[in-house]
Amino acid sequence: MSVDAAAPSLGVTTHTMYGRVYRRLVPYRPWGGRIVFLRRELMEYFQNLPGCKPEEALNNAKLRARE
């Protein structure tokens, strides 16, 4: 998935997502000059976040998108 698709999944802006990629805080793959994310790797990233389960994080992101 692209940065534009992954950012809402994490509940952040694309600018913030690029910053996290630059600091290597999220798992990503370079692909033909683009940055892409594997859904499985992002879910593993979610599971390893302290104090937050994947379902809760995705639900929070959906709630933020409605605001």
CHARMM internal coordinates of N, CA and C (Angstrom, degrees):
IC EDIT
DIST 1 N 1 CA 1.4459
DIST 1 CA 1 C 1.5190
ANGL 1 N 1 CA 1 C 108.37
DIST 1 C 2 N 1.3001
ANGL 1 CA 1 C 2 N 116.86
DIHE 1 N 1 CA 1 C 2 N 156.35
DIST 2 N 2 CA 1.4631
ANGL 1 C 2 N 2 CA 122.63
DIHE 1 CA 1 C 2 N 2 CA -177.62
DIST 2 CA 2 C 1.5265
ANGL 2 N 2 CA 2 C 111.39
DIHE 1 C 2 N 2 CA 2 C -83.84
DIST 2 C 3 N 1.3215
ANGL 2 CA 2 C 3 N 115.92
DIHE 2 N 2 CA 2 C 3 N 172.33
DIST 3 N 3 CA 1.4663
ANGL 2 C 3 N 3 CA 121.01
DIHE 2 CA 2 C 3 N 3 CA 176.03
DIST 3 CA 3 C 1.5225
ANGL 3 N 3 CA 3 C 109.64
DIHE 2 C 3 N 3 CA 3 C -61.16
DIST 3 C 4 N 1.3326
ANGL 3 CA 3 C 4 N 116.69
DIHE 3 N 3 CA 3 C 4 N -40.87
DIST 4 N 4 CA 1.4656
ANGL 3 C 4 N 4 CA 120.62
DIHE 3 CA 3 C 4 N 4 CA 179.62
DIST 4 CA 4 C 1.5223
ANGL 4 N 4 CA 4 C 112.50
DIHE 3 C 4 N 4 CA 4 C -61.92
DIST 4 C 5 N 1.3207
ANGL 4 CA 4 C 5 N 117.71
DIHE 4 N 4 CA 4 C 5 N -32.09
DIST 5 N 5 CA 1.4616
ANGL 4 C 5 N 5 CA 121.16
DIHE 4 CA 4 C 5 N 5 CA 178.79
DIST 5 CA 5 C 1.5270
ANGL 5 N 5 CA 5 C 111.67
DIHE 4 C 5 N 5 CA 5 C -84.51
DIST 5 C 6 N 1.3102
ANGL 5 CA 5 C 6 N 117.52
DIHE 5 N 5 CA 5 C 6 N -34.44
DIST 6 N 6 CA 1.4668
ANGL 5 C 6 N 6 CA 121.44
DIHE 5 CA 5 C 6 N 6 CA -176.18
DIST 6 CA 6 C 1.5296
ANGL 6 N 6 CA 6 C 112.35
DIHE 5 C 6 N 6 CA 6 C -76.76
DIST 6 C 7 N 1.3187
ANGL 6 CA 6 C 7 N 117.73
DIHE 6 N 6 CA 6 C 7 N -35.03
DIST 7 N 7 CA 1.4659
ANGL 6 C 7 N 7 CA 121.13
DIHE 6 CA 6 C 7 N 7 CA -176.43
DIST 7 CA 7 C 1.5296
ANGL 7 N 7 CA 7 C 112.70
DIHE 6 C 7 N 7 CA 7 C -56.98
DIST 7 C 8 N 1.3351
ANGL 7 CA 7 C 8 N 119.88
DIHE 7 N 7 CA 7 C 8 N -49.44
DIST 8 N 8 CA 1.4701
ANGL 7 C 8 N 8 CA 118.79
DIHE 7 CA 7 C 8 N 8 CA 178.09
DIST 8 CA 8 C 1.5277
ANGL 8 N 8 CA 8 C 113.02
DIHE 7 C 8 N 8 CA 8 C -62.40
DIST 8 C 9 N 1.3347
ANGL 8 CA 8 C 9 N 117.20
DIHE 8 N 8 CA 8 C 9 N -29.74
DIST 9 N 9 CA 1.4623
ANGL 8 C 9 N 9 CA 120.61
DIHE 8 CA 8 C 9 N 9 CA 177.64
DIST 9 CA 9 C 1.5192
ANGL 9 N 9 CA 9 C 111.41
DIHE 8 C 9 N 9 CA 9 C -61.98
DIST 9 C 10 N 1.3269
ANGL 9 CA 9 C 10 N 115.82
DIHE 9 N 9 CA 9 C 10 N -32.51
DIST 10 N 10 CA 1.4595
ANGL 9 C 10 N 10 CA 121.00
DIHE 9 CA 9 C 10 N 10 CA 178.43
DIST 10 CA 10 C 1.5217
ANGL 10 N 10 CA 10 C 111.87
DIHE 9 C 10 N 10 CA 10 C -93.89
DIST 10 C 11 N 1.3415
ANGL 10 CA 10 C 11 N 116.34
DIHE 10 N 10 CA 10 C 11 N -4.79
DIST 11 N 11 CA 1.4567
ANGL 10 C 11 N 11 CA 119.90
DIHE 10 CA 10 C 11 N 11 CA 178.98
DIST 11 CA 11 C 1.5135
ANGL 11 N 11 CA 11 C 113.18
DIHE 10 C 11 N 11 CA 11 C 74.63
DIST 11 C 12 N 1.3400
ANGL 11 CA 11 C 12 N 116.84
DIHE 11 N 11 CA 11 C 12 N 30.76
DIST 12 N 12 CA 1.4588
ANGL 11 C 12 N 12 CA 121.55
DIHE 11 CA 11 C 12 N 12 CA -179.06
DIST 12 CA 12 C 1.5272
ANGL 12 N 12 CA 12 C 109.72
DIHE 11 C 12 N 12 CA 12 C -129.96
DIST 12 C 13 N 1.3241
ANGL 12 CA 12 C 13 N 116.16
DIHE 12 N 12 CA 12 C 13 N 169.83
DIST 13 N 13 CA 1.4652
ANGL 12 C 13 N 13 CA 121.07
DIHE 12 CA 12 C 13 N 13 CA 176.71
DIST 13 CA 13 C 1.5278
ANGL 13 N 13 CA 13 C 109.79
DIHE 12 C 13 N 13 CA 13 C -81.09
DIST 13 C 14 N 1.3143
ANGL 13 CA 13 C 14 N 115.80
DIHE 13 N 13 CA 13 C 14 N 165.60
DIST 14 N 14 CA 1.4654
ANGL 13 C 14 N 14 CA 119.41
DIHE 13 CA 13 C 14 N 14 CA 177.27
DIST 14 CA 14 C 1.5239
ANGL 14 N 14 CA 14 C 110.35
DIHE 13 C 14 N 14 CA 14 C -64.72
DIST 14 C 15 N 1.3241
ANGL 14 CA 14 C 15 N 116.86
DIHE 14 N 14 CA 14 C 15 N -35.00
DIST 15 N 15 CA 1.4654
ANGL 14 C 15 N 15 CA 120.73
DIHE 14 CA 14 C 15 N 15 CA 177.86
DIST 15 CA 15 C 1.5318
ANGL 15 N 15 CA 15 C 110.42
DIHE 14 C 15 N 15 CA 15 C -60.79
DIST 15 C 16 N 1.3224
ANGL 15 CA 15 C 16 N 116.92
DIHE 15 N 15 CA 15 C 16 N -45.56
DIST 16 N 16 CA 1.4623
ANGL 15 C 16 N 16 CA 121.62
DIHE 15 CA 15 C 16 N 16 CA 177.74
DIST 16 CA 16 C 1.5255
ANGL 16 N 16 CA 16 C 110.29
DIHE 15 C 16 N 16 CA 16 C -63.25
DIST 16 C 17 N 1.3312
ANGL 16 CA 16 C 17 N 116.53
DIHE 16 N 16 CA 16 C 17 N -39.92
DIST 17 N 17 CA 1.4597
ANGL 16 C 17 N 17 CA 120.33
DIHE 16 CA 16 C 17 N 17 CA -179.52
DIST 17 CA 17 C 1.5265
ANGL 17 N 17 CA 17 C 110.78
DIHE 16 C 17 N 17 CA 17 C -63.20
DIST 17 C 18 N 1.3350
ANGL 17 CA 17 C 18 N 117.22
DIHE 17 N 17 CA 17 C 18 N -42.84
DIST 18 N 18 CA 1.4645
ANGL 17 C 18 N 18 CA 119.66
DIHE 17 CA 17 C 18 N 18 CA 176.95
DIST 18 CA 18 C 1.5260
ANGL 18 N 18 CA 18 C 110.88
DIHE 17 C 18 N 18 CA 18 C -61.82
DIST 18 C 19 N 1.3184
ANGL 18 CA 18 C 19 N 117.45
DIHE 18 N 18 CA 18 C 19 N -37.10
DIST 19 N 19 CA 1.4563
ANGL 18 C 19 N 19 CA 121.14
DIHE 18 CA 18 C 19 N 19 CA 177.17
DIST 19 CA 19 C 1.5210
ANGL 19 N 19 CA 19 C 111.70
DIHE 18 C 19 N 19 CA 19 C -63.91
DIST 19 C 20 N 1.3228
ANGL 19 CA 19 C 20 N 116.32
DIHE 19 N 19 CA 19 C 20 N -40.20
DIST 20 N 20 CA 1.4615
ANGL 19 C 20 N 20 CA 120.24
DIHE 19 CA 19 C 20 N 20 CA 178.41
DIST 20 CA 20 C 1.5261
ANGL 20 N 20 CA 20 C 111.48
DIHE 19 C 20 N 20 CA 20 C -68.59
DIST 20 C 21 N 1.3181
ANGL 20 CA 20 C 21 N 116.29
DIHE 20 N 20 CA 20 C 21 N -35.05
DIST 21 N 21 CA 1.4666
ANGL 20 C 21 N 21 CA 120.02
DIHE 20 CA 20 C 21 N 21 CA 175.62
DIST 21 CA 21 C 1.5300
ANGL 21 N 21 CA 21 C 109.44
DIHE 20 C 21 N 21 CA 21 C -66.43
DIST 21 C 22 N 1.3172
ANGL 21 CA 21 C 22 N 117.02
DIHE 21 N 21 CA 21 C 22 N -45.82
DIST 22 N 22 CA 1.4691
ANGL 21 C 22 N 22 CA 121.67
DIHE 21 CA 21 C 22 N 22 CA -179.79
DIST 22 CA 22 C 1.5293
ANGL 22 N 22 CA 22 C 111.10
DIHE 21 C 22 N 22 CA 22 C -57.90
DIST 22 C 23 N 1.3406
ANGL 22 CA 22 C 23 N 116.27
DIHE 22 N 22 CA 22 C 23 N -39.33
DIST 23 N 23 CA 1.4726
ANGL 22 C 23 N 23 CA 120.91
DIHE 22 CA 22 C 23 N 23 CA 179.47
DIST 23 CA 23 C 1.5260
ANGL 23 N 23 CA 23 C 112.34
DIHE 22 C 23 N 23 CA 23 C -88.39
DIST 23 C 24 N 1.3422
ANGL 23 CA 23 C 24 N 116.28
DIHE 23 N 23 CA 23 C 24 N 3.42
DIST 24 N 24 CA 1.4712
ANGL 23 C 24 N 24 CA 122.99
DIHE 23 CA 23 C 24 N 24 CA 178.36
DIST 24 CA 24 C 1.5309
ANGL 24 N 24 CA 24 C 112.56
DIHE 23 C 24 N 24 CA 24 C 58.27
DIST 24 C 25 N 1.3187
ANGL 24 CA 24 C 25 N 115.90
DIHE 24 N 24 CA 24 C 25 N 41.87
DIST 25 N 25 CA 1.4590
ANGL 24 C 25 N 25 CA 121.08
DIHE 24 CA 24 C 25 N 25 CA 178.60
DIST 25 CA 25 C 1.5245
ANGL 25 N 25 CA 25 C 112.62
DIHE 24 C 25 N 25 CA 25 C -89.77
DIST 25 C 26 N 1.3204
ANGL 25 CA 25 C 26 N 117.08
DIHE 25 N 25 CA 25 C 26 N -20.45
DIST 26 N 26 CA 1.4652
ANGL 25 C 26 N 26 CA 121.74
DIHE 25 CA 25 C 26 N 26 CA 179.41
DIST 26 CA 26 C 1.5323
ANGL 26 N 26 CA 26 C 108.71
DIHE 25 C 26 N 26 CA 26 C -122.73
DIST 26 C 27 N 1.3350
ANGL 26 CA 26 C 27 N 116.35
DIHE 26 N 26 CA 26 C 27 N 150.59
DIST 27 N 27 CA 1.4715
ANGL 26 C 27 N 27 CA 118.77
DIHE 26 CA 26 C 27 N 27 CA 178.28
DIST 27 CA 27 C 1.5307
ANGL 27 N 27 CA 27 C 110.51
DIHE 26 C 27 N 27 CA 27 C -74.97
DIST 27 C 28 N 1.3183
ANGL 27 CA 27 C 28 N 116.69
DIHE 27 N 27 CA 27 C 28 N 131.13
DIST 28 N 28 CA 1.4612
ANGL 27 C 28 N 28 CA 121.35
DIHE 27 CA 27 C 28 N 28 CA 179.59
DIST 28 CA 28 C 1.5191
ANGL 28 N 28 CA 28 C 109.13
DIHE 27 C 28 N 28 CA 28 C -147.04
DIST 28 C 29 N 1.3343
ANGL 28 CA 28 C 29 N 115.52
DIHE 28 N 28 CA 28 C 29 N 170.19
DIST 29 N 29 CA 1.4586
ANGL 28 C 29 N 29 CA 121.63
DIHE 28 CA 28 C 29 N 29 CA 177.98
DIST 29 CA 29 C 1.5318
ANGL 29 N 29 CA 29 C 108.61
DIHE 28 C 29 N 29 CA 29 C -133.62
DIST 29 C 30 N 1.3272
ANGL 29 CA 29 C 30 N 117.47
DIHE 29 N 29 CA 29 C 30 N 131.77
DIST 30 N 30 CA 1.4627
ANGL 29 C 30 N 30 CA 118.53
DIHE 29 CA 29 C 30 N 30 CA 170.65
DIST 30 CA 30 C 1.5351
ANGL 30 N 30 CA 30 C 108.33
DIHE 29 C 30 N 30 CA 30 C -76.76
DIST 30 C 31 N 1.3253
ANGL 30 CA 30 C 31 N 116.34
DIHE 30 N 30 CA 30 C 31 N 137.32
DIST 31 N 31 CA 1.4570
ANGL 30 C 31 N 31 CA 119.57
DIHE 30 CA 30 C 31 N 31 CA -178.80
DIST 31 CA 31 C 1.5244
ANGL 31 N 31 CA 31 C 109.18
DIHE 30 C 31 N 31 CA 31 C -146.77
DIST 31 C 32 N 1.2965
ANGL 31 CA 31 C 32 N 116.48
DIHE 31 N 31 CA 31 C 32 N 103.83
DIST 32 N 32 CA 1.4629
ANGL 31 C 32 N 32 CA 120.99
DIHE 31 CA 31 C 32 N 32 CA 178.08
DIST 32 CA 32 C 1.5185
ANGL 32 N 32 CA 32 C 113.26
DIHE 31 C 32 N 32 CA 32 C 58.71
DIST 32 C 33 N 1.3298
ANGL 32 CA 32 C 33 N 117.69
DIHE 32 N 32 CA 32 C 33 N 40.53
DIST 33 N 33 CA 1.4580
ANGL 32 C 33 N 33 CA 121.00
DIHE 32 CA 32 C 33 N 33 CA -179.56
DIST 33 CA 33 C 1.5201
ANGL 33 N 33 CA 33 C 113.91
DIHE 32 C 33 N 33 CA 33 C 82.17
DIST 33 C 34 N 1.3269
ANGL 33 CA 33 C 34 N 116.73
DIHE 33 N 33 CA 33 C 34 N 1.58
DIST 34 N 34 CA 1.4645
ANGL 33 C 34 N 34 CA 121.24
DIHE 33 CA 33 C 34 N 34 CA 178.40
DIST 34 CA 34 C 1.5169
ANGL 34 N 34 CA 34 C 109.61
DIHE 33 C 34 N 34 CA 34 C -112.56
DIST 34 C 35 N 1.3102
ANGL 34 CA 34 C 35 N 116.05
DIHE 34 N 34 CA 34 C 35 N 165.89
DIST 35 N 35 CA 1.4539
ANGL 34 C 35 N 35 CA 122.45
DIHE 34 CA 34 C 35 N 35 CA 175.89
DIST 35 CA 35 C 1.5177
ANGL 35 N 35 CA 35 C 107.25
DIHE 34 C 35 N 35 CA 35 C -109.30
DIST 35 C 36 N 1.3291
ANGL 35 CA 35 C 36 N 116.20
DIHE 35 N 35 CA 35 C 36 N 126.12
DIST 36 N 36 CA 1.4579
ANGL 35 C 36 N 36 CA 120.38
DIHE 35 CA 35 C 36 N 36 CA 179.07
DIST 36 CA 36 C 1.5281
ANGL 36 N 36 CA 36 C 109.26
DIHE 35 C 36 N 36 CA 36 C -129.61
DIST 36 C 37 N 1.3068
ANGL 36 CA 36 C 37 N 114.93
DIHE 36 N 36 CA 36 C 37 N 159.65
DIST 37 N 37 CA 1.4579
ANGL 36 C 37 N 37 CA 122.10
DIHE 36 CA 36 C 37 N 37 CA -178.68
DIST 37 CA 37 C 1.5188
ANGL 37 N 37 CA 37 C 108.80
DIHE 36 C 37 N 37 CA 37 C -126.19
DIST 37 C 38 N 1.3233
ANGL 37 CA 37 C 38 N 115.93
DIHE 37 N 37 CA 37 C 38 N 141.54
DIST 38 N 38 CA 1.4569
ANGL 37 C 38 N 38 CA 121.02
DIHE 37 CA 37 C 38 N 38 CA 172.62
DIST 38 CA 38 C 1.5236
ANGL 38 N 38 CA 38 C 107.37
DIHE 37 C 38 N 38 CA 38 C -92.96
DIST 38 C 39 N 1.3149
ANGL 38 CA 38 C 39 N 115.58
DIHE 38 N 38 CA 38 C 39 N 130.52
DIST 39 N 39 CA 1.4653
ANGL 38 C 39 N 39 CA 121.11
DIHE 38 CA 38 C 39 N 39 CA -177.28
DIST 39 CA 39 C 1.5370
ANGL 39 N 39 CA 39 C 110.90
DIHE 38 C 39 N 39 CA 39 C -55.53
DIST 39 C 40 N 1.3349
ANGL 39 CA 39 C 40 N 116.59
DIHE 39 N 39 CA 39 C 40 N -42.10
DIST 40 N 40 CA 1.4643
ANGL 39 C 40 N 40 CA 121.03
DIHE 39 CA 39 C 40 N 40 CA -179.64
DIST 40 CA 40 C 1.5224
ANGL 40 N 40 CA 40 C 111.40
DIHE 39 C 40 N 40 CA 40 C -60.52
DIST 40 C 41 N 1.3329
ANGL 40 CA 40 C 41 N 117.22
DIHE 40 N 40 CA 40 C 41 N -42.79
DIST 41 N 41 CA 1.4638
ANGL 40 C 41 N 41 CA 120.62
DIHE 40 CA 40 C 41 N 41 CA 179.72
DIST 41 CA 41 C 1.5274
ANGL 41 N 41 CA 41 C 111.76
DIHE 40 C 41 N 41 CA 41 C -67.42
DIST 41 C 42 N 1.3320
ANGL 41 CA 41 C 42 N 116.98
DIHE 41 N 41 CA 41 C 42 N -37.27
DIST 42 N 42 CA 1.4649
ANGL 41 C 42 N 42 CA 119.11
DIHE 41 CA 41 C 42 N 42 CA 177.21
DIST 42 CA 42 C 1.5273
ANGL 42 N 42 CA 42 C 111.14
DIHE 41 C 42 N 42 CA 42 C -67.02
DIST 42 C 43 N 1.3334
ANGL 42 CA 42 C 43 N 117.11
DIHE 42 N 42 CA 42 C 43 N -37.10
DIST 43 N 43 CA 1.4676
ANGL 42 C 43 N 43 CA 120.00
DIHE 42 CA 42 C 43 N 43 CA 178.11
DIST 43 CA 43 C 1.5306
ANGL 43 N 43 CA 43 C 110.27
DIHE 42 C 43 N 43 CA 43 C -65.90
DIST 43 C 44 N 1.3252
ANGL 43 CA 43 C 44 N 117.35
DIHE 43 N 43 CA 43 C 44 N -39.39
DIST 44 N 44 CA 1.4652
ANGL 43 C 44 N 44 CA 120.47
DIHE 43 CA 43 C 44 N 44 CA 175.94
DIST 44 CA 44 C 1.5268
ANGL 44 N 44 CA 44 C 110.17
DIHE 43 C 44 N 44 CA 44 C -63.69
DIST 44 C 45 N 1.3172
ANGL 44 CA 44 C 45 N 116.46
DIHE 44 N 44 CA 44 C 45 N -38.86
DIST 45 N 45 CA 1.4628
ANGL 44 C 45 N 45 CA 121.56
DIHE 44 CA 44 C 45 N 45 CA 177.22
DIST 45 CA 45 C 1.5297
ANGL 45 N 45 CA 45 C 109.68
DIHE 44 C 45 N 45 CA 45 C -61.03
DIST 45 C 46 N 1.3411
ANGL 45 CA 45 C 46 N 115.94
DIHE 45 N 45 CA 45 C 46 N -45.29
DIST 46 N 46 CA 1.4695
ANGL 45 C 46 N 46 CA 120.90
DIHE 45 CA 45 C 46 N 46 CA 177.35
DIST 46 CA 46 C 1.5186
ANGL 46 N 46 CA 46 C 111.08
DIHE 45 C 46 N 46 CA 46 C -57.60
DIST 46 C 47 N 1.3318
ANGL 46 CA 46 C 47 N 116.47
DIHE 46 N 46 CA 46 C 47 N -45.48
DIST 47 N 47 CA 1.4617
ANGL 46 C 47 N 47 CA 120.65
DIHE 46 CA 46 C 47 N 47 CA -176.34
DIST 47 CA 47 C 1.5229
ANGL 47 N 47 CA 47 C 112.25
DIHE 46 C 47 N 47 CA 47 C -64.04
DIST 47 C 48 N 1.3178
ANGL 47 CA 47 C 48 N 117.40
DIHE 47 N 47 CA 47 C 48 N -27.10
DIST 48 N 48 CA 1.4563
ANGL 47 C 48 N 48 CA 120.89
DIHE 47 CA 47 C 48 N 48 CA -178.15
DIST 48 CA 48 C 1.5266
ANGL 48 N 48 CA 48 C 113.86
DIHE 47 C 48 N 48 CA 48 C -91.64
DIST 48 C 49 N 1.3208
ANGL 48 CA 48 C 49 N 117.85
DIHE 48 N 48 CA 48 C 49 N -1.56
DIST 49 N 49 CA 1.4543
ANGL 48 C 49 N 49 CA 120.02
DIHE 48 CA 48 C 49 N 49 CA 177.23
DIST 49 CA 49 C 1.5265
ANGL 49 N 49 CA 49 C 109.26
DIHE 48 C 49 N 49 CA 49 C -71.14
DIST 49 C 50 N 1.3209
ANGL 49 CA 49 C 50 N 117.40
DIHE 49 N 49 CA 49 C 50 N 134.00
DIST 50 N 50 CA 1.4634
ANGL 49 C 50 N 50 CA 118.49
DIHE 49 CA 49 C 50 N 50 CA 179.83
DIST 50 CA 50 C 1.5318
ANGL 50 N 50 CA 50 C 111.32
DIHE 49 C 50 N 50 CA 50 C -70.56
DIST 50 C 51 N 1.3417
ANGL 50 CA 50 C 51 N 115.15
DIHE 50 N 50 CA 50 C 51 N 133.63
DIST 51 N 51 CA 1.4601
ANGL 50 C 51 N 51 CA 120.54
DIHE 50 CA 50 C 51 N 51 CA 174.01
DIST 51 CA 51 C 1.5071
ANGL 51 N 51 CA 51 C 115.84
DIHE 50 C 51 N 51 CA 51 C 75.06
DIST 51 C 52 N 1.3239
ANGL 51 CA 51 C 52 N 118.43
DIHE 51 N 51 CA 51 C 52 N 13.34
DIST 52 N 52 CA 1.4540
ANGL 51 C 52 N 52 CA 119.72
DIHE 51 CA 51 C 52 N 52 CA -176.75
DIST 52 CA 52 C 1.5270
ANGL 52 N 52 CA 52 C 109.43
DIHE 51 C 52 N 52 CA 52 C -146.84
DIST 52 C 53 N 1.3134
ANGL 52 CA 52 C 53 N 117.65
DIHE 52 N 52 CA 52 C 53 N 125.35
DIST 53 N 53 CA 1.4563
ANGL 52 C 53 N 53 CA 122.63
DIHE 52 CA 52 C 53 N 53 CA 176.32
DIST 53 CA 53 C 1.5269
ANGL 53 N 53 CA 53 C 108.93
DIHE 52 C 53 N 53 CA 53 C -91.71
DIST 53 C 54 N 1.3310
ANGL 53 CA 53 C 54 N 118.49
DIHE 53 N 53 CA 53 C 54 N 153.28
DIST 54 N 54 CA 1.4712
ANGL 53 C 54 N 54 CA 120.84
DIHE 53 CA 53 C 54 N 54 CA -178.29
DIST 54 CA 54 C 1.5198
ANGL 54 N 54 CA 54 C 113.75
DIHE 53 C 54 N 54 CA 54 C -54.42
DIST 54 C 55 N 1.3257
ANGL 54 CA 54 C 55 N 116.74
DIHE 54 N 54 CA 54 C 55 N -43.42
DIST 55 N 55 CA 1.4662
ANGL 54 C 55 N 55 CA 119.85
DIHE 54 CA 54 C 55 N 55 CA -178.56
DIST 55 CA 55 C 1.5249
ANGL 55 N 55 CA 55 C 110.96
DIHE 54 C 55 N 55 CA 55 C -62.95
DIST 55 C 56 N 1.3225
ANGL 55 CA 55 C 56 N 116.00
DIHE 55 N 55 CA 55 C 56 N -40.30
DIST 56 N 56 CA 1.4608
ANGL 55 C 56 N 56 CA 120.84
DIHE 55 CA 55 C 56 N 56 CA 179.56
DIST 56 CA 56 C 1.5261
ANGL 56 N 56 CA 56 C 111.16
DIHE 55 C 56 N 56 CA 56 C -66.50
DIST 56 C 57 N 1.3231
ANGL 56 CA 56 C 57 N 116.75
DIHE 56 N 56 CA 56 C 57 N -42.49
DIST 57 N 57 CA 1.4626
ANGL 56 C 57 N 57 CA 120.84
DIHE 56 CA 56 C 57 N 57 CA 179.71
DIST 57 CA 57 C 1.5239
ANGL 57 N 57 CA 57 C 111.21
DIHE 56 C 57 N 57 CA 57 C -64.84
DIST 57 C 58 N 1.3352
ANGL 57 CA 57 C 58 N 117.44
DIHE 57 N 57 CA 57 C 58 N -43.28
DIST 58 N 58 CA 1.4632
ANGL 57 C 58 N 58 CA 120.69
DIHE 57 CA 57 C 58 N 58 CA 178.55
DIST 58 CA 58 C 1.5207
ANGL 58 N 58 CA 58 C 111.11
DIHE 57 C 58 N 58 CA 58 C -65.15
DIST 58 C 59 N 1.3079
ANGL 58 CA 58 C 59 N 117.27
DIHE 58 N 58 CA 58 C 59 N -39.81
DIST 59 N 59 CA 1.4609
ANGL 58 C 59 N 59 CA 120.92
DIHE 58 CA 58 C 59 N 59 CA 177.92
DIST 59 CA 59 C 1.5310
ANGL 59 N 59 CA 59 C 110.52
DIHE 58 C 59 N 59 CA 59 C -64.09
DIST 59 C 60 N 1.3303
ANGL 59 CA 59 C 60 N 116.59
DIHE 59 N 59 CA 59 C 60 N -43.45
DIST 60 N 60 CA 1.4665
ANGL 59 C 60 N 60 CA 120.25
DIHE 59 CA 59 C 60 N 60 CA 178.00
DIST 60 CA 60 C 1.5226
ANGL 60 N 60 CA 60 C 111.40
DIHE 59 C 60 N 60 CA 60 C -61.86
DIST 60 C 61 N 1.3319
ANGL 60 CA 60 C 61 N 116.53
DIHE 60 N 60 CA 60 C 61 N -39.83
DIST 61 N 61 CA 1.4666
ANGL 60 C 61 N 61 CA 120.22
DIHE 60 CA 60 C 61 N 61 CA 178.74
DIST 61 CA 61 C 1.5301
ANGL 61 N 61 CA 61 C 110.67
DIHE 60 C 61 N 61 CA 61 C -63.94
DIST 61 C 62 N 1.3311
ANGL 61 CA 61 C 62 N 117.01
DIHE 61 N 61 CA 61 C 62 N -40.68
DIST 62 N 62 CA 1.4721
ANGL 61 C 62 N 62 CA 120.15
DIHE 61 CA 61 C 62 N 62 CA 177.88
DIST 62 CA 62 C 1.5267
ANGL 62 N 62 CA 62 C 111.12
DIHE 61 C 62 N 62 CA 62 C -64.01
DIST 62 C 63 N 1.3260
ANGL 62 CA 62 C 63 N 116.59
DIHE 62 N 62 CA 62 C 63 N -40.82
DIST 63 N 63 CA 1.4609
ANGL 62 C 63 N 63 CA 120.66
DIHE 62 CA 62 C 63 N 63 CA 178.94
DIST 63 CA 63 C 1.5201
ANGL 63 N 63 CA 63 C 110.85
DIHE 62 C 63 N 63 CA 63 C -64.19
DIST 63 C 64 N 1.3247
ANGL 63 CA 63 C 64 N 117.48
DIHE 63 N 63 CA 63 C 64 N -40.55
DIST 64 N 64 CA 1.4599
ANGL 63 C 64 N 64 CA 120.79
DIHE 63 CA 63 C 64 N 64 CA 178.14
DIST 64 CA 64 C 1.5221
ANGL 64 N 64 CA 64 C 111.96
DIHE 63 C 64 N 64 CA 64 C -65.23
DIST 64 C 65 N 1.3226
ANGL 64 CA 64 C 65 N 116.40
DIHE 64 N 64 CA 64 C 65 N -35.89
DIST 65 N 65 CA 1.4640
ANGL 64 C 65 N 65 CA 120.58
DIHE 64 CA 64 C 65 N 65 CA -178.91
DIST 65 CA 65 C 1.5323
ANGL 65 N 65 CA 65 C 111.26
DIHE 64 C 65 N 65 CA 65 C -66.28
DIST 65 C 66 N 1.3143
ANGL 65 CA 65 C 66 N 117.68
DIHE 65 N 65 CA 65 C 66 N -28.16
DIST 66 N 66 CA 1.4743
ANGL 65 C 66 N 66 CA 121.35
DIHE 65 CA 65 C 66 N 66 CA 179.60
DIST 66 CA 66 C 1.5112
ANGL 66 N 66 CA 66 C 112.66
DIHE 65 C 66 N 66 CA 66 C -75.26
DIST 66 C 67 N 1.3301
ANGL 66 CA 66 C 67 N 117.22
DIHE 66 N 66 CA 66 C 67 N -22.51
DIST 67 N 67 CA 1.4670
ANGL 66 C 67 N 67 CA 120.81
DIHE 66 CA 66 C 67 N 67 CA -176.71
DIST 67 CA 67 C 1.4943
ANGL 67 N 67 CA 67 C 111.95
DIHE 66 C 67 N 67 CA 67 C -75.37
END
COOR INIT
IC SEED 1 N 1 CA 1 C
IC BUILD
